[in-house]
Amino acid sequence: MVERVHRYLDEHWPAHLEVTRAFVRQPSISADGTGMAEMAALVRDKIVALGGEAEIVPTALHPVVWGRIDAGKPRTLLYYGMYDVQPVLGEDWLVDPFGGEIRDLPGLGECLVNRGIMNQKGPLIGFFNALEAIRAVGDELPVNVVFMIEGEEEMQSRNLPAFVRENRDRLQADAAFFSMYNQGADGKVVSYLGVKGILFFDLIARGGDWGGPAGGRSIHGSNAVWIGSPAWRLVHALATLITPDQKHILVDGFYDDVASISSHDEALLAKLAPTFNAREELAENEVWRFKYELDGVALLKKYLYQPTLNINGSAAGIPPRGRRPWFRSRHGRRSTSAWCRIRSRSGCSNWCANTSTGTASTTSKFASKTPTSGPRRRSTIRR
């Protein structure tokens, strides 16, 4: 079957390319809702066209597309996917980010350039194309397929846990699959065997009896000459969380519960290191150097096993119209969104407590920590 399917895909490459271009051209920005309903309908229709049943299931925000292809087989595969993408506002694009254009890029050749082609609508339509190819050559699917395709992955899957709880019976499967592009230009395929836990939280500084504007209002930045700024207080507090070279987290107890590297993993690292190309990794991310003067197994251990604490974004005052929030000449409150990624033996929750406690001890009475909303926090911890 595999040979026939591959041959069909090669023969119908131009048609499948056009199907892919049409699929990714549909905007689906979960942050502001652009095109989300249309994209959910498009995903549903793809499943139905493959001979399955599909339903757009509402949630508190963006719906989940549930579907099933019953091939009459004893085993079932749960396909998890996402149809939402990140915003494009404030970014520099070579082309219309939803134009589905093909460009010849240096060192890569002809490329389809579009928001979501890598993450994650390209792999999603690729899976649909593969299923279509199996049907076209007259073969049966080897398993039944259940689809759970959400529209809030880029928003930390806030409503997915509730959907899973309410639809557990319809999601029964023997295995789960999430498609993504794992093969590099050199032909090497990367297979992920696990992920770190991730926890999002917000740190907020407000004015009060320590100084700074209180009462929930902002004042003009010219007042900074004689009134304290919550923004500056939080900047200094954030600087206490990590060393200047960003190599070590300074929060008390941050590393206490980090899982050790097993002998099995050590053996895998020894096999992986000779295939790892540090220069390609730097080039792909368009950076000049790593934080560490390491290579091989030592560098891979940092990436794969070491916990980290990162600032996602920071906001104060009124953001410029049409741009992402950043610093502005306004006195008021200052907030920072952050996350930590950990390989923990017992879970992520204690890291949020330790981090917020460490920050609060520096910022005294003017900072508070706010874990993200319940569903968002639970989904990121368990993923």
Backbone torsions as a table, in degrees:
resi	resn	phi	psi	omega
1	MET	NA	-41.6	-174.5
2	VAL	-60.2	-42.6	-179.2
3	GLU	-63.4	-41.7	179.9
4	ARG	-65.5	-40.6	179.5
5	VAL	-65.7	-44.1	178.4
6	HIS	-61.0	-41.3	179.3
7	ARG	-63.9	-41.5	178.8
8	TYR	-63.1	-43.4	179.6
9	LEU	-62.1	-41.7	178.0
10	ASP	-63.4	-43.0	-177.5
11	GLU	-69.3	-29.2	-176.8
12	HIS	-109.1	22.6	-179.8
13	TRP	-55.6	-47.8	180.0
14	PRO	-58.9	-41.2	-179.3
15	ALA	-67.1	-43.1	179.3
16	HIS	-66.9	-32.9	176.6
17	LEU	-63.2	-42.9	179.3
18	GLU	-67.2	-36.2	175.4
19	VAL	-62.0	-42.0	179.5
20	THR	-64.9	-44.0	-179.9
21	ARG	-61.7	-42.8	179.5
22	ALA	-64.5	-37.4	-177.6
23	PHE	-66.3	-46.9	-175.1
24	VAL	-79.9	-15.2	177.4
25	ARG	-68.1	-23.9	179.6
26	GLN	-72.9	113.5	178.8
27	PRO	-62.2	149.7	176.6
28	SER	-157.6	72.4	-176.2
29	ILE	-94.8	106.0	-175.3
30	SER	-67.2	-28.7	-176.1
31	ALA	-62.2	-35.4	-179.9
32	ASP	-122.5	1.4	174.9
33	GLY	86.2	0.8	-176.9
34	THR	-59.6	118.2	173.2
35	GLY	71.0	9.4	-173.6
36	MET	-66.8	-44.2	-179.6
37	ALA	-63.4	-41.3	179.8
38	GLU	-65.7	-37.9	-179.4
39	MET	-69.6	-41.1	177.8
40	ALA	-60.2	-41.2	178.6
41	ALA	-65.3	-37.4	179.5
42	LEU	-65.2	-41.3	178.0
43	VAL	-65.0	-45.0	177.7
44	ARG	-56.9	-45.5	-177.3
45	ASP	-65.0	-33.3	177.8
46	LYS	-63.5	-42.1	-179.6
47	ILE	-66.3	-42.6	178.8
48	VAL	-63.2	-40.4	179.4
49	ALA	-63.1	-23.2	178.4
50	LEU	-86.4	6.6	178.7
51	GLY	91.2	12.5	-179.2
52	GLY	-102.3	179.1	171.4
53	GLU	-107.3	147.5	-177.1
54	ALA	-150.0	153.4	-176.3
55	GLU	-146.7	137.8	173.8
56	ILE	-91.8	111.0	-173.9
57	VAL	-99.8	115.4	-179.2
58	PRO	-64.4	149.7	170.3
59	THR	-129.2	-171.2	179.1
60	ALA	-66.0	-17.9	179.3
61	LEU	-132.4	-90.7	-178.5
62	HIS	-102.8	143.0	-173.8
63	PRO	-73.7	160.4	170.7
64	VAL	-101.7	136.5	174.6
65	VAL	-94.3	115.7	175.9
66	TRP	-103.7	143.2	177.8
67	GLY	-155.3	168.3	178.8
68	ARG	-154.4	133.7	169.4
69	ILE	-112.3	112.0	-178.2
70	ASP	-93.0	105.0	179.7
71	ALA	-94.2	4.1	-179.8
72	GLY	71.3	25.4	-177.4
73	LYS	-99.6	157.9	-177.7
74	PRO	-73.8	-20.1	-177.7
75	ARG	-118.3	153.5	-174.0
76	THR	-129.3	137.1	176.5
77	LEU	-106.6	128.5	173.9
78	LEU	-92.4	117.5	177.4
79	TYR	-97.3	116.0	174.8
80	TYR	-99.1	136.2	177.4
81	GLY	-152.6	-179.7	-179.8
82	MET	-140.2	143.4	178.3
83	TYR	-114.7	3.0	178.9
84	ASP	-97.2	158.5	-179.8
85	VAL	-134.2	171.3	178.6
86	GLN	-76.2	158.7	174.1
87	PRO	-63.3	163.1	178.6
88	VAL	-117.1	-6.1	-176.9
89	LEU	-63.3	133.0	176.9
90	GLY	85.6	2.8	179.0
91	GLU	-104.5	153.5	177.3
92	ASP	-97.2	118.1	-178.5
93	TRP	-114.4	144.7	174.3
94	LEU	-70.6	-28.3	-173.9
95	VAL	-139.6	177.2	170.5
96	ASP	-59.4	121.4	-175.4
97	PRO	-63.1	-14.2	175.2
98	PHE	-123.0	31.7	-179.1
99	GLY	-94.2	-14.2	-179.3
100	GLY	61.1	35.8	-175.8
101	GLU	-84.1	153.0	177.7
102	ILE	-108.8	125.2	-178.9
103	ARG	-128.1	148.3	174.9
104	ASP	-88.4	110.0	-176.1
105	LEU	-103.6	138.3	-178.8
106	PRO	-55.1	129.5	177.8
107	GLY	79.8	-7.0	-177.3
108	LEU	-122.7	-27.2	-176.4
109	GLY	85.9	-153.8	-178.5
110	GLU	-70.1	127.6	-177.0
111	CYS	-134.1	143.3	171.2
112	LEU	-85.7	116.3	-176.0
113	VAL	-106.2	117.3	-177.0
114	ASN	-169.3	146.1	173.1
115	ARG	-62.5	129.0	176.6
116	GLY	92.2	-3.5	-177.8
117	ILE	-67.5	-31.8	175.2
118	MET	-91.8	-43.7	-172.6
119	ASN	-132.2	91.0	15.1
120	GLN	-149.4	12.1	-174.7
121	LYS	-74.4	-27.1	176.2
122	GLY	-63.1	-53.1	176.1
123	PRO	-60.9	-32.7	179.8
124	LEU	-65.0	-50.0	179.7
125	ILE	-69.2	-27.5	175.0
126	GLY	-63.5	-39.1	177.1
127	PHE	-65.4	-42.2	176.5
128	PHE	-61.2	-41.9	178.8
129	ASN	-62.6	-38.9	179.1
130	ALA	-65.4	-41.7	177.8
131	LEU	-64.6	-38.6	177.7
132	GLU	-63.3	-37.7	179.6
133	ALA	-65.7	-40.1	178.4
134	ILE	-61.4	-43.7	177.9
135	ARG	-65.3	-38.3	-174.7
136	ALA	-67.2	-32.9	-179.5
137	VAL	-86.0	3.0	174.9
138	GLY	86.6	12.9	179.9
139	ASP	-94.9	158.2	176.1
140	GLU	-93.0	150.5	172.7
141	LEU	-65.2	139.4	-179.4
142	PRO	-74.5	-15.2	-179.3
143	VAL	-142.8	160.3	166.3
144	ASN	-74.0	152.9	-179.1
145	VAL	-126.5	125.5	172.4
146	VAL	-108.2	133.8	-178.2
147	PHE	-107.4	134.4	170.3
148	MET	-132.5	98.0	-172.7
149	ILE	-120.0	111.9	-171.1
150	GLU	-97.4	164.9	179.8
151	GLY	-117.3	20.8	-178.0
152	GLU	-134.8	20.3	-177.8
153	GLU	-62.5	-37.7	179.6
154	GLU	-74.9	-2.6	175.6
155	MET	-116.9	27.9	177.0
156	GLN	68.5	26.9	171.4
157	SER	52.9	48.0	-170.5
158	ARG	-61.1	-37.0	-175.1
159	ASN	-104.9	3.8	-179.1
160	LEU	-68.1	-41.2	178.8
161	PRO	-57.0	-41.0	179.0
162	ALA	-65.4	-39.8	177.7
163	PHE	-61.4	-42.5	-179.7
164	VAL	-63.7	-44.3	179.5
165	ARG	-61.1	-41.4	-175.6
166	GLU	-79.5	-17.2	-176.5
167	ASN	-124.5	26.1	-175.1
168	ARG	-55.6	-41.3	-178.4
169	ASP	-63.6	-34.0	-178.4
170	ARG	-83.2	-3.3	-178.6
171	LEU	-109.8	7.6	-179.5
172	GLN	-59.1	131.9	-178.3
173	ALA	-158.3	165.2	178.4
174	ASP	-91.5	-21.2	179.8
175	ALA	-159.0	162.2	178.6
176	ALA	-123.4	151.2	-176.6
177	PHE	-141.4	134.5	175.8
178	PHE	-126.7	112.9	-174.3
179	SER	-82.5	142.0	175.6
180	MET	-159.0	161.7	180.0
181	TYR	-79.9	110.6	-175.5
182	ASN	-116.3	5.1	-177.9
183	GLN	-108.8	126.8	179.7
184	GLY	-82.0	174.8	-179.9
185	ALA	-63.2	-24.0	179.5
186	ASP	-84.7	1.5	178.7
187	GLY	92.0	-9.9	-178.8
188	LYS	-72.1	135.0	179.1
189	VAL	-105.5	131.1	177.8
190	VAL	-102.2	127.1	178.7
191	SER	-114.5	122.3	-178.6
192	TYR	-87.6	127.6	-177.3
193	LEU	-103.6	-1.2	179.6
194	GLY	174.5	169.6	179.6
195	VAL	-137.2	160.1	173.9
196	LYS	-79.7	155.0	170.6
197	GLY	-71.6	154.2	-178.4
198	ILE	-137.4	137.2	-178.6
199	LEU	-135.3	123.6	177.9
200	PHE	-96.1	146.8	173.3
201	PHE	-157.8	160.8	178.5
202	ASP	-114.8	142.3	173.3
203	LEU	-115.2	126.5	-173.7
204	ILE	-125.5	133.2	174.7
205	ALA	-112.9	131.6	-179.8
206	ARG	-128.1	156.3	173.6
207	GLY	-72.6	158.6	-179.1
208	GLY	-176.5	-148.9	-176.8
209	ASP	-69.4	-14.3	175.0
210	TRP	-74.8	-19.9	-173.3
211	GLY	130.7	-172.8	-179.4
212	GLY	76.9	158.1	-178.3
213	PRO	-68.0	129.1	177.9
214	ALA	-109.3	-173.0	176.7
215	GLY	79.3	9.6	175.1
216	GLY	74.9	17.4	-179.4
217	ARG	-119.3	163.3	175.2
218	SER	-104.4	149.5	175.2
219	ILE	-125.3	164.2	-174.2
220	HIS	-64.7	145.9	-176.7
221	GLY	-63.5	-18.9	178.7
222	SER	-64.0	-20.1	179.3
223	ASN	-73.7	-6.1	179.9
224	ALA	-62.6	-19.1	179.9
225	VAL	-65.1	-25.8	-178.6
226	TRP	-136.2	-0.2	177.6
227	ILE	-124.7	134.6	-177.9
228	GLY	-63.0	149.5	-177.8
229	SER	-109.4	120.4	174.0
230	PRO	-58.6	-31.1	-179.3
231	ALA	-62.4	-48.1	179.4
232	TRP	-65.9	-36.8	178.7
233	ARG	-60.5	-43.3	-178.5
234	LEU	-71.4	-34.7	175.9
235	VAL	-58.1	-46.4	179.5
236	HIS	-67.1	-36.2	178.9
237	ALA	-65.4	-42.2	179.4
238	LEU	-61.3	-34.7	-178.7
239	ALA	-66.7	-18.0	178.9
240	THR	-82.7	-7.2	-175.4
241	LEU	-84.8	-17.3	-173.1
242	ILE	-149.2	150.8	178.0
243	THR	-68.4	156.1	-177.9
244	PRO	-56.7	-31.1	178.6
245	ASP	-84.1	1.3	176.3
246	GLN	62.1	27.1	-178.4
247	LYS	-99.9	-14.5	-174.7
248	HIS	-144.1	130.7	177.2
249	ILE	-81.4	133.4	-174.6
250	LEU	-97.9	1.9	179.8
251	VAL	-67.9	130.7	-179.9
252	ASP	-57.7	130.2	176.1
253	GLY	78.3	4.4	-175.2
254	PHE	-60.4	-35.4	-175.9
255	TYR	-99.7	1.7	-171.7
256	ASP	-62.6	-34.8	-171.9
257	ASP	-112.7	20.3	179.9
258	VAL	-69.2	132.2	-179.4
259	ALA	-67.4	140.5	178.9
260	SER	-78.3	163.9	179.8
261	ILE	-87.0	124.0	-177.5
262	SER	-73.9	161.6	177.3
263	SER	-63.5	-33.2	176.9
264	HIS	-62.4	-44.2	179.0
265	ASP	-67.7	-37.2	177.2
266	GLU	-58.2	-41.7	178.9
267	ALA	-65.8	-39.6	178.0
268	LEU	-65.5	-39.4	178.5
269	LEU	-61.7	-39.3	179.1
270	ALA	-62.6	-33.6	177.8
271	LYS	-79.8	-31.6	-177.4
272	LEU	-75.5	-36.9	-172.4
273	ALA	-54.0	-44.7	-178.4
274	PRO	-63.6	-19.9	-179.8
275	THR	-94.8	-5.3	-176.7
276	PHE	-85.4	127.1	179.8
277	ASN	-112.4	102.6	-176.3
278	ALA	-63.6	-37.3	-178.9
279	ARG	-63.6	-40.9	178.3
280	GLU	-64.6	-38.2	179.1
281	GLU	-63.8	-42.5	177.8
282	LEU	-65.0	-44.0	-178.5
283	ALA	-63.7	-40.0	-178.9
284	GLU	-62.9	-34.3	-179.5
285	ASN	-94.0	0.2	179.0
286	GLU	55.3	50.3	175.1
287	VAL	-128.2	161.3	-174.0
288	TRP	-92.2	-30.0	-174.2
289	ARG	-158.6	160.3	172.2
290	PHE	-84.3	167.5	176.2
291	LYS	-70.7	-24.6	-173.0
292	TYR	-110.8	143.6	173.9
293	GLU	-87.3	64.0	-176.2
294	LEU	-131.9	166.4	172.6
295	ASP	-150.9	178.1	175.7
296	GLY	57.6	-138.5	-176.1
297	VAL	-60.0	-40.5	-177.7
298	ALA	-61.7	-41.1	179.1
299	LEU	-71.2	-40.1	178.6
300	LEU	-63.4	-36.3	178.2
301	LYS	-62.3	-38.6	177.9
302	LYS	-60.1	-47.1	-176.7
303	TYR	-70.0	-43.1	-171.1
304	LEU	-86.2	-25.9	-169.7
305	TYR	-125.1	-20.3	-175.8
306	GLN	-82.7	135.6	175.8
307	PRO	-72.0	159.6	-179.4
308	THR	-144.4	160.8	176.3
309	LEU	-131.3	123.3	-172.3
310	ASN	-128.8	148.0	173.2
311	ILE	-94.9	119.0	179.8
312	ASN	-79.4	-38.6	-177.6
313	GLY	-174.0	165.0	-177.4
314	SER	-144.4	141.9	-176.8
315	ALA	-140.5	142.4	174.4
316	ALA	-154.4	138.8	178.4
317	GLY	71.9	-147.8	-175.8
318	ILE	-104.5	121.5	-179.6
319	PRO	-70.3	146.8	175.6
320	PRO	-58.6	141.5	-178.1
321	ARG	-61.3	131.5	176.1
322	GLY	80.5	6.3	179.3
323	ARG	-125.9	165.2	177.7
324	ARG	-71.6	146.6	-176.7
325	PRO	-61.2	138.2	172.7
326	TRP	-152.6	-148.6	-176.7
327	PHE	-80.4	145.5	-180.0
328	ARG	-147.2	155.7	-177.4
329	SER	-76.6	68.4	176.0
330	ARG	-140.2	139.5	174.5
331	HIS	-96.9	129.2	177.0
332	GLY	-175.4	-125.4	176.1
333	ARG	-105.0	159.8	179.2
334	ARG	-128.5	133.1	179.1
335	SER	-128.1	148.9	177.6
336	THR	-134.5	132.9	175.8
337	SER	-100.6	133.6	-176.0
338	ALA	-141.1	166.4	171.5
339	TRP	-147.1	157.4	172.3
340	CYS	-123.9	146.3	176.1
341	ARG	-118.6	127.6	-171.2
342	ILE	-140.2	144.9	164.0
343	ARG	-99.8	94.4	-172.2
344	SER	-108.4	147.9	175.5
345	ARG	-78.6	-25.9	-172.1
346	SER	-123.6	-7.7	178.6
347	GLY	129.9	-178.0	-172.7
348	CYS	-103.2	-19.4	-167.3
349	SER	-59.1	-38.0	-176.5
350	ASN	-66.9	-23.5	178.0
351	TRP	-67.9	-38.7	178.1
352	CYS	-62.6	-43.1	-179.9
353	ALA	-64.1	-46.1	-178.8
354	ASN	-64.1	-41.7	-177.7
355	THR	-66.4	-45.2	-179.2
356	SER	-67.2	-36.3	178.2
357	THR	-65.3	-43.8	179.1
358	GLY	-63.1	-39.3	178.9
359	THR	-69.1	-44.0	-178.4
360	ALA	-62.2	-34.4	180.0
361	SER	-65.8	-26.2	178.1
362	THR	-85.6	-37.2	-174.0
363	THR	-92.8	-0.6	177.6
364	SER	57.8	-122.7	-170.6
365	LYS	-91.2	-0.6	-170.5
366	PHE	-103.7	6.9	179.8
367	ALA	-124.4	148.4	173.7
368	SER	-140.3	150.9	176.5
369	LYS	-104.7	140.5	179.0
370	THR	-130.5	102.3	173.3
371	PRO	-59.5	149.4	179.6
372	THR	-63.2	166.4	-174.9
373	SER	-52.4	152.1	-173.1
374	GLY	-46.9	-57.1	-178.1
375	PRO	-60.4	-39.0	-179.7
376	ARG	-63.8	-43.9	-178.2
377	ARG	-65.7	-43.6	-178.5
378	ARG	-64.4	-40.7	-175.9
379	SER	-67.9	-37.5	-178.9
380	THR	-72.9	-32.0	178.3
381	ILE	-67.7	-38.1	-172.2
382	ARG	-88.5	-8.5	-176.1
383	ARG	-79.9	NA	NA
